[in-house]
Amino acid sequence: MRRLNLILLPIAAIFLYAMLKKIGWSDLGHYVKSIGHYWPLILVPYGVSNLLNAVSWKVLLVTEGERPSLWRLFMLRLAGESLNQLTPTASLGGEPFKAVRLHALGTPWRDATVSLIIQKGLQLLSLVLYIFVCIALAPFMLASNGLHLWGLVLSGLFLAGLAVVFVLVQRSNPCTMLVRLLKKFGMSPALIRDRETDLALLDADLAGYYREHPGRILASFAIFFLGWVLLAAEVFLIFDLMGHPVGWGEALCLDGLAMIFSAMGFMIPASLGIQDGGNVLLTLGFNLGAVLGGAFSIIRRLREAFWLLLGLVGLALEK
């Protein structure tokens, strides 16, 4: 998988460069510069959204061991998401890091792992709900039929299927199934064999969590969903600062539909090229033009770079 990631990355980078060059560097630069001294405002919605995600994680973390502070969970999340985004691991590279660091802070490893696995499933399910809310809203926001919603609906359904399977597998002894599968093909390493009992206990913890803590799951899901919705404020703010304001409904649709393209690019670090091309297609569909779409994408990438850099700082401090 890593080789495929590394092959796709330069292809995506070339595509992104060619797309932005065709749109026109001078026009793009004009809109990016129009943000001016309001740049700090652009950083706020994503930061608050990540803080809500940390709150969601804290709600899910049930343990008799040490419970890290909300600030520590926030920084651990930023560090883990930096690994997810910047490494060729299909957006999963940061999860083991989070579990290891929680364990180092005094949280039993099973409690840490259960909270992370369930959180990932709820994150996906809340994203799917957010996307379909935006798809349902999109026909009322479109000025024309320039955006082909059926393709986005099918992509959303595919993502929904993956999310549902991921959650259902959590309740079906996934670790035990994996151990048996590895043994069947003669690929079971000593590390897995030595921890087979612990992995079986982890399966029991996962299944038990859904039975014993439905309130925490619902609360975490709601907080995650609120975090997604909050990102629409970023879209609203960016277009307003570029001098082409959009309504709240359009901002919500642009953000939610853009999430489909981001999810489609999970095999490429930071969804490079896929996410950006999606932004341009969406702005064309909403009759905003390719230049605004390209500038919007660049501004979001700059915001993303700030938070990824902060996450890497957190990663260095944790090590």
Buried (B, 14 or more C-beta within 10 A) or exposed (E): EEEEBEEBBEEBEEBBEEBBEEBEEEBBEBBBEBBEEEEEBBBBBBBBBBBBBBBBBBBBBBBEBEBBEEEBBBBBBBBBBBBBBBBBBBBEBBBBBBBBBBBEBEBBBBBBBBBBBBBBBBBBBBBBBBBBBBBEBBEEBBEEEEBEBEEBBEBBBEBBEBBBEBBEBBBEBBBBEBBEEBEEEEEBEEEBEEBBEEBBEBBEBBBEBBEEBEEBBEBBBBBBBBBBBBBBBBBBBBBBBBEBEBEEBBBBBBBBBBBBBBBBBBBBBBBBBBBBBBBBBBBBBBEBBBBBBBBBBBBBBBBBEBBBEBBBBBBEEBE
